[in-house]
Amino acid sequence: MNRISSFMGVLLAAALFVAIPVRAQQAPLEDLSAFPKAQLTIRGGGASHEFTLWVADTPSRDEQGLMFVRELPADRGMVFQDQQPKVWTMWMKNTFIPLDMLFISADGRIAQISHAIPHDETIIRSAIPVKAVIELQGGISDKLHLKVGDHASWKPLS
């Protein structure tokens, strides 16, 4: 009886595995040059820093992010944003470069800075609800002495 139960359990598990679809990239990868752009200014500690951001403005662009990008200049990045603050979760699957993730609160302040490692599938989560996440070249926040409380603002580029 024990062998039959074990065999049935294996069959059931196999059937469930086949029946559950594997989630893949929903849309084809889009060239970053097609993404809208924004000008980012970060102010804090008496300094001001400028970046050009790609704007992830659709669900497929949110999903794509900076996956498969092999180089990111120090003055470039990407912004993910939402109308209402929320707890954001990010990961680095298929991301080949280290990134600094700046979690931006509703008042435009940096609420958290996380250093993301290429290909790491560990979930990176904002500690509080935030309105946006900005991804910059890995290590740039330390190099420029960016810190929690600095103010970040961006505006669309035409």
N, C-alpha and C positions, 0 to 999 in steps of 0.2 A: 504494500500500500504506500509506503514511504517513497519508493522509486517512482511510482505512478504520479504521486503528488509533485515530486521534484520535476519530473518530465513535463507535466502540465504547466508548472510554473515557468519553466524555460520556454515552452511554446507560447504562453501568454505574453511573456516579456518580449520575445521575438516579434510577435504580431503587433504589439504596441510600438516597438521600435520602427517597424516598417510603416505603420500608419501615421506616425507623427512626422509632419514635414520639417525639414531642416531650414531655418531662416537664413537666407543669403542676402547679399546686397540686392535691394529691390530694384534699383535703377542702374543703368550703366554709369560708369564713372564719367564725370563731366570735367572738362578742362577748367582749371581754376581761373583762366582768363575770362571765362563766361560769367563768373560770379560777380555780383555787384561789389563795389569797393567803398570803404569808409576811411576817413582820416581820424586816427586815435591820438589823443593827447593825454598823457599821464603827468599829473603835477603832484609834487610832494617834496619836502625837505629843501625847499628853495630852488628846485630844478624842474624842468619841463622836458618831456621826451615825446617825440612824434613817431608814429608808425602808420603804415598803410595796411588796412585789414581787408581780407576777403570776407564777405558777409554770407553766412549760411542762412539763407532766407526761405528755404523750403524744406520739407521733411527729408527729401532725398539728399539735399546739400548738407543738412544736419547729420545725416547718417554717414555721408562720405567724409566730411571734415578734411583733415590733412592726411588721410590714409594714402599710402603709396608715394607720398612726397619724399624725395631723397635729400633735398637741400631747402633750407629756409633762411633767407637773409635776415640779418639782425634787425632790420627796420620793417619787417613784414610779419603778418599774423592772420588770425581768423577770429571772428566773433560769432558766437551763438547767442541768440537772445529770445526772450519771450515777453509777452505783454504783462504777465503777472509773475511776481517772484515765485520761485519753486526751488525745491532741493534738486540740484542737477547731479546726474551721474554720468561719468565719462570713462572711457577705457582706451587702451592704446593698440588694440588688435589691428594688424596691418599698417601700423604707423612705424616708419623706419627712422625717425629722428626724435631726439629728446625734446620735450616741450615744457614750458612753464605755463601752468593754467592759473589765470587770475579770475577769481570768482567775484563778480561785481554786484554789490547790494543795490537796493532800490534807490538809494540816495547818491549812487555813482561812486561810492568808495570801494576800494579793494577790501573785501571781507576775508579773503583767504588766498594764499598762494601755494600751489602744489607743484611738485617737480615730477613729471611723468617720464617713465622709462620706455623706450621703444619695445613694441610687441608684448608688453605686460598686459595681461587680461584682468588684472586686479581692478576692481571698480574704484574710481576716485570720485568721492561724493562731497558736495558742499556741506559744510557744517550747519548752515542756516539757509533758508530760502533766499535766492539771489535772482536778479533779473537777467544776468548774462554771464557767459564764460568767454574769456579772451585767451587764445593760445598764442604764445610767442616762442621764439627760439629758446631752446633749453639753456638755462644758465643766465639769460639776459637780465632777469629780475635781480639776481645777486650782483651782476656786473654794474647795473645802473642804480643799485641800492633802492629798488622799489620795495615798498613795504605795505602791510595792512594799514589802512587809513588813508593812503594816497588816493587822489581823486582821478577817475578815468572818465573821459567823455569822448564821444565819436559822432561824426556827422557824415552823411553820405557824400561820396564824390560823384560828380556828374560825368 
